[in-house]
Amino acid sequence: MSQMKVDELALWLEHGFGCTLLDVRRARARDDDGTAIAGARWLDPALWLDWKDGVATDRPAVLYCAHGHEISQGLVAALRAMGVDARHLEGGISAWKGAGLPVQALQARQPLQPAARPAP
């Protein structure tokens, strides 16, 4: 399983390495936490079949959930099978915050906006 450590992601973000950062926490967990990693786009993991085809394949995708377990790892496996260079954040947002890395407060619950599907 492809994974990324929090310090590696921090370096990628600090130096502007092009990646797609996806927050795939369940809506309740995300809302209860009230924070996100800056630049992340939230996609409802329960609706992954609706958005999976819109994940960019021209750059790496880094997915995080609450603790870096089943949700992000399962979605990474599915995306990798589709040809996406996907990896999960080891330890999820919990590890990110535990390392003292910055988060931003959520503005308000954002409605799901599935990624655009490529034109046929």
Backbone bond lengths (Angstrom), bond angles and torsions (degrees), N, CA, C in turn:
res aa  C-N    CA-C-N  psi(-1)  N-CA   C-N-CA  omega(-1)  CA-C   N-CA-C  phi
1 M - - - 1.462 - - 1.520 108.33 -
2 S 1.291 116.26 132.44 1.460 121.41 -179.21 1.525 109.24 -81.23
3 Q 1.305 115.49 127.52 1.464 120.07 -178.58 1.516 110.54 -136.22
4 M 1.316 115.23 165.93 1.455 121.49 179.44 1.520 107.92 -137.37
5 K 1.305 116.20 137.83 1.467 121.20 176.82 1.525 109.53 -83.29
6 V 1.324 116.08 155.52 1.463 120.28 -176.39 1.528 112.25 -60.78
7 D 1.328 118.01 -38.17 1.463 118.74 -179.27 1.529 111.60 -66.89
8 E 1.321 116.74 -33.28 1.461 120.38 176.98 1.532 110.91 -67.05
9 L 1.334 116.95 -44.77 1.465 119.71 177.85 1.520 110.22 -63.58
10 A 1.322 117.52 -40.25 1.465 120.32 178.71 1.528 110.64 -58.23
11 L 1.324 117.36 -41.59 1.466 120.97 177.88 1.523 111.34 -65.64
12 W 1.325 116.60 -42.52 1.469 120.64 178.45 1.528 109.91 -57.95
13 L 1.323 115.85 -47.20 1.463 119.71 -176.91 1.531 111.03 -69.60
14 E 1.319 116.69 -40.31 1.459 120.72 -179.56 1.527 112.11 -62.72
15 H 1.327 116.20 -37.19 1.457 120.61 -176.34 1.521 113.51 -98.70
16 G 1.329 116.96 8.11 1.458 120.77 175.00 1.519 115.36 69.59
17 F 1.331 116.29 27.79 1.460 119.34 176.36 1.520 107.68 -64.94
18 G 1.302 116.91 127.93 1.467 120.99 -175.89 1.512 113.29 -68.41
19 C 1.306 115.72 110.68 1.457 120.78 174.77 1.519 108.56 -146.00
20 T 1.309 115.18 160.36 1.449 121.65 174.71 1.519 106.76 -99.32
21 L 1.326 117.36 118.64 1.465 122.00 -178.86 1.519 108.63 -102.16
22 L 1.334 116.11 117.28 1.458 121.58 -175.53 1.527 111.43 -118.36
23 D 1.311 115.31 125.34 1.462 123.89 174.21 1.523 106.02 -90.53
24 V 1.324 117.05 111.76 1.460 120.70 -177.65 1.529 111.67 -115.23
25 R 1.328 115.81 30.79 1.464 119.01 175.06 1.523 109.52 -70.70
26 R 1.310 115.13 152.12 1.465 118.81 172.36 1.524 108.58 -60.36
27 A 1.312 116.73 148.02 1.465 122.16 -175.84 1.527 111.43 -53.30
28 R 1.298 117.57 -44.26 1.468 120.90 -177.98 1.530 111.54 -63.83
29 A 1.338 116.43 -44.21 1.468 120.41 179.91 1.524 110.20 -63.26
30 R 1.315 116.41 -41.00 1.462 120.96 179.91 1.521 110.67 -65.72
31 D 1.320 116.02 -46.90 1.464 120.35 -179.88 1.526 111.55 -64.01
32 D 1.330 116.79 -41.43 1.465 120.54 179.80 1.520 111.34 -64.36
33 D 1.328 116.93 -37.02 1.464 121.22 179.99 1.527 110.79 -73.14
34 G 1.319 116.80 -43.46 1.462 120.92 176.79 1.512 116.05 77.75
35 T 1.342 117.56 8.06 1.464 120.68 179.03 1.520 109.86 -134.33
36 A 1.325 114.50 166.54 1.464 121.56 175.63 1.523 108.02 -151.63
37 I 1.307 115.94 162.55 1.461 120.49 173.03 1.527 106.57 -76.48
38 A 1.320 116.67 131.67 1.466 121.27 -177.73 1.523 110.49 -55.34
39 G 1.319 115.09 134.02 1.458 121.09 178.28 1.512 114.35 90.39
40 A 1.328 117.20 -5.23 1.461 119.91 -179.47 1.531 110.54 -79.53
41 R 1.294 114.62 147.39 1.466 121.75 174.79 1.514 107.41 -109.34
42 W 1.329 116.39 127.48 1.464 119.49 179.59 1.511 110.07 -84.28
43 L 1.331 115.21 131.23 1.457 122.69 173.67 1.520 107.63 -129.74
44 D 1.310 116.21 127.56 1.461 121.94 -177.38 1.528 109.55 -66.08
45 P 1.330 117.58 117.66 1.463 119.23 -178.11 1.529 112.85 -64.15
46 A 1.321 117.39 -24.57 1.459 120.38 178.99 1.527 111.72 -69.30
47 L 1.317 116.68 -18.86 1.463 121.75 -177.64 1.530 111.95 -112.43
48 W 1.319 116.50 25.41 1.464 120.21 -173.65 1.516 113.31 -58.43
49 L 1.316 118.06 -29.38 1.466 119.47 178.45 1.522 111.22 -65.85
50 D 1.326 117.18 -24.30 1.464 121.29 178.57 1.525 112.68 -78.95
51 W 1.327 118.21 -28.66 1.463 119.93 -174.37 1.521 115.59 -112.76
52 K 1.319 118.20 -10.15 1.469 121.88 -173.38 1.524 113.84 -56.08
53 D 1.329 118.14 -37.77 1.462 120.98 -176.76 1.526 112.78 -74.58
54 G 1.318 117.40 -12.22 1.452 120.83 -179.71 1.517 114.46 -94.07
55 V 1.318 117.78 -1.37 1.474 120.18 178.66 1.527 108.24 -74.73
56 A 1.314 115.82 127.39 1.468 121.61 -176.85 1.520 111.32 -58.49
57 T 1.312 115.54 140.42 1.464 120.88 177.12 1.524 111.90 -106.56
58 D 1.332 117.37 -0.53 1.464 120.75 -177.26 1.525 113.66 -93.56
59 R 1.320 117.26 2.62 1.460 121.96 177.59 1.538 108.17 -154.88
60 P 1.320 117.19 158.71 1.467 119.59 -179.83 1.528 111.49 -63.65
61 A 1.312 115.58 148.38 1.463 122.52 173.95 1.526 107.70 -114.05
62 V 1.328 115.88 131.67 1.462 121.26 177.09 1.523 106.63 -115.95
63 L 1.322 115.89 121.59 1.452 122.08 -178.75 1.516 109.56 -108.62
64 Y 1.334 115.54 140.59 1.461 118.47 172.93 1.513 110.34 -135.00
65 C 1.329 113.60 146.51 1.459 121.00 173.25 1.531 105.94 -122.33
66 A 1.311 117.40 -159.46 1.460 119.99 -176.06 1.530 111.88 -66.34
67 H 1.342 116.97 -46.04 1.464 120.48 -173.36 1.525 113.96 -128.80
68 G 1.316 118.38 4.39 1.459 121.16 178.24 1.513 114.14 75.61
69 H 1.321 116.16 31.21 1.461 119.82 -176.86 1.527 110.64 -107.51
70 E 1.309 116.34 -125.19 1.457 122.46 -168.28 1.524 114.78 -58.81
71 I 1.315 118.13 -44.85 1.462 119.26 -173.52 1.524 111.18 -64.12
72 S 1.311 117.31 -58.29 1.472 118.85 -176.67 1.525 111.00 -67.00
73 Q 1.311 118.73 -38.41 1.461 120.43 -178.75 1.525 111.32 -66.34
74 G 1.322 116.97 -40.99 1.468 120.22 178.62 1.511 112.33 -65.64
75 L 1.328 116.43 -41.79 1.458 119.98 179.36 1.522 111.48 -68.97
76 V 1.327 117.17 -36.37 1.467 120.51 176.30 1.527 109.64 -61.76
77 A 1.327 117.41 -44.21 1.469 120.33 179.81 1.531 110.47 -60.36
78 A 1.324 116.91 -43.07 1.467 120.11 179.76 1.525 111.12 -65.33
79 L 1.326 117.42 -44.84 1.460 120.78 -179.43 1.530 111.83 -65.95
80 R 1.317 116.65 -38.58 1.474 119.84 178.29 1.526 110.24 -64.16
81 A 1.323 117.29 -37.18 1.470 121.17 177.25 1.529 111.25 -64.23
82 M 1.334 115.99 -22.79 1.464 121.20 178.70 1.530 111.81 -93.21
83 G 1.317 117.73 2.74 1.451 120.70 177.48 1.515 116.01 96.21
84 V 1.328 117.64 7.63 1.463 121.19 178.10 1.525 109.02 -86.83
85 D 1.324 116.80 135.34 1.467 121.46 174.80 1.526 106.78 -79.10
86 A 1.326 116.09 80.22 1.462 122.17 -174.27 1.516 110.31 -107.01
87 R 1.327 114.87 148.27 1.465 121.84 175.81 1.529 108.84 -147.81
88 H 1.319 116.10 153.67 1.466 119.13 179.23 1.529 109.80 -102.70
89 L 1.325 115.09 151.26 1.457 121.30 177.96 1.524 108.22 -80.28
90 E 1.319 115.37 115.89 1.458 121.35 -178.96 1.536 109.89 -60.64
91 G 1.322 116.58 121.11 1.459 121.46 -179.93 1.520 114.19 86.95
92 G 1.332 116.94 -5.52 1.462 121.20 176.66 1.526 113.10 62.59
93 I 1.330 114.42 -161.90 1.465 119.34 -179.18 1.527 110.98 -65.93
94 S 1.319 117.21 -24.29 1.473 119.92 176.93 1.527 110.69 -61.39
95 A 1.326 117.04 -44.59 1.471 120.57 178.94 1.528 110.64 -68.15
96 W 1.335 116.45 -37.92 1.467 121.20 178.66 1.530 109.42 -59.34
97 K 1.321 116.27 -49.84 1.464 120.50 -179.85 1.528 111.03 -68.85
98 G 1.320 117.13 -36.27 1.458 121.44 178.54 1.520 112.64 -63.25
99 A 1.330 116.45 -26.97 1.464 121.22 177.83 1.527 111.49 -84.78
100 G 1.335 116.37 1.67 1.462 120.49 178.63 1.517 113.81 76.92
101 L 1.329 116.43 18.59 1.463 120.05 179.96 1.528 109.80 -82.04
102 P 1.335 116.53 153.00 1.466 119.69 -172.38 1.525 114.25 -72.38
103 V 1.318 112.77 145.84 1.465 121.51 172.62 1.517 107.10 -130.01
104 Q 1.308 115.29 164.65 1.454 119.14 175.86 1.519 108.69 -119.45
105 A 1.313 115.15 148.49 1.457 120.21 177.22 1.521 108.95 -71.51
106 L 1.311 115.98 142.42 1.458 120.00 176.32 1.523 108.36 -71.17
107 Q 1.315 116.40 136.84 1.461 121.20 179.01 1.523 109.98 -67.28
108 A 1.289 114.71 -58.72 1.456 123.65 178.76 1.513 104.65 -163.21
109 R 1.281 116.19 162.05 1.459 118.47 179.71 1.510 109.18 -59.63
110 Q 1.316 115.28 121.33 1.453 120.84 179.02 1.524 108.46 -87.71
111 P 1.325 117.02 131.65 1.455 117.80 176.31 1.528 110.08 -67.48
112 L 1.312 115.85 151.23 1.450 120.52 179.90 1.518 109.56 -60.62
113 Q 1.311 114.80 130.24 1.452 121.07 173.74 1.514 106.59 -125.59
114 P 1.320 116.60 95.90 1.464 118.24 -178.59 1.530 110.75 -56.84
115 A 1.305 114.75 146.25 1.464 120.13 176.90 1.514 108.73 -60.52
116 A 1.308 116.04 144.55 1.461 120.79 179.79 1.531 109.61 -62.27
117 R 1.304 115.03 138.00 1.464 119.65 177.55 1.526 108.31 -86.11
118 P 1.313 116.04 144.13 1.455 118.63 178.57 1.523 110.83 -64.88
119 A 1.318 115.53 147.62 1.465 120.37 178.72 1.517 109.24 -65.74
120 P 1.339 116.77 143.42 1.469 119.55 -179.28 1.523 111.92 -68.01
